[in-house]
Amino acid sequence: MIKIAPSILSADFANLGQAIQAMDQAGCDYIHIDVMDGSFVPNISFGPMVYQAVRPLTDKTFDCHLMVDQPERYLDMVAAAGADIISVHVEATKHIYQSLSMIKALGKKAGVVLNPGTDLSQIQPILHLCDLVLIMTVNPGFGGQKFIQASLEKIKQLKVMREEKGLDFEIEVDGGINFETGKACAQAGADVLVSGSFLFNQTDWAKAILDFHSHIDMTGDFI
Ligand SMILES: O=C(CO)[C@H](O)[C@H](O)COP(=O)(O)O
């Protein structure tokens, strides 16, 4: 079944803990937490100390998206602070093989992320190290942007690559995800939908998560 990962970038920061607990109760699968450094992306968000503060509030998987240059510098810290999946941008490091190996050595699931303009060929040599591949469906840095339709072809190609190589990493998508774009991504091959502004703007989060599932159920071929 498709997994739903609320991006807490769209939460009310004055009540961050409550928002995470409410999404947990609403039935989400992962909690997606963006770490932005103001350099790799033009925005600044949460750091390891925020992970540490909210970690005791839920048992859900913390899905850490590192939007930072030289992510190797932060792997120890986010791992110790409670991240379960740690994803690094292939564009942010000269040493992607080493970064993924370090994440694995820390006992965490390793993910690689591709910006919309990055070709899948960039990650071909390291796919066997990945538990998750995150396809950005907007340019990273901000919530509330429009889904980039060309991402669908990339998701389809990645699914084919996974089958051809006999691998089992999850395919995650992030940016502009609503019921329609989420359904299209699931049809293309996505396993995990990150949703920020659309999900947080719904009045009933539990219903919205169920609705994500029912929208995707309707197609019948990926549940
Ligand atoms: O990584 C991100 C932006 O860089 C996000 O996870 C972002 O929060 C997605 O938000 P939305 O669903 O509103 O597009």
The ligand as an SDF file (V2000), in Angstrom:
LIG
                    3D

 14 13  0  0  0  0  0  0  0  0999 V2000
   11.3330   19.1860    0.4100 O   0  0  0  0  0  0  0  0  0  0  0  0
   10.4320   19.9640    0.3870 C   0  0  0  0  0  0  0  0  0  0  0  0
   10.5990   21.2740   -0.2870 C   0  0  0  0  0  0  0  0  0  0  0  0
   11.8940   21.3620   -0.6830 O   0  0  0  0  0  0  0  0  0  0  0  0
    9.1960   19.6190    1.0350 C   0  0  0  0  0  0  0  0  0  0  0  0
    9.0510   18.3870    1.6520 O   0  0  0  0  0  0  0  0  0  0  0  0
    7.9960   20.4370    0.9920 C   0  0  0  0  0  0  0  0  0  0  0  0
    7.5410   20.6350    2.2940 O   0  0  0  0  0  0  0  0  0  0  0  0
    6.8890   19.8830    0.1470 C   0  0  0  0  0  0  0  0  0  0  0  0
    5.8190   20.7400    0.3030 O   0  0  0  0  0  0  0  0  0  0  0  0
    4.5490   20.7620   -0.6340 P   0  0  0  0  0  0  0  0  0  0  0  0
    3.8570   19.4280   -0.4630 O   0  0  0  0  0  0  0  0  0  0  0  0
    3.7660   21.9100   -0.1280 O   0  0  0  0  0  0  0  0  0  0  0  0
    5.0400   20.9600   -2.0400 O   0  0  0  0  0  0  0  0  0  0  0  0
  1  2  2  0
  2  3  1  0
  2  5  1  0
  3  4  1  0
  5  6  1  0
  5  7  1  0
  7  8  1  0
  7  9  1  0
  9 10  1  0
 10 11  1  0
 11 12  2  0
 11 13  1  0
 11 14  1  0
M  END
$$$$
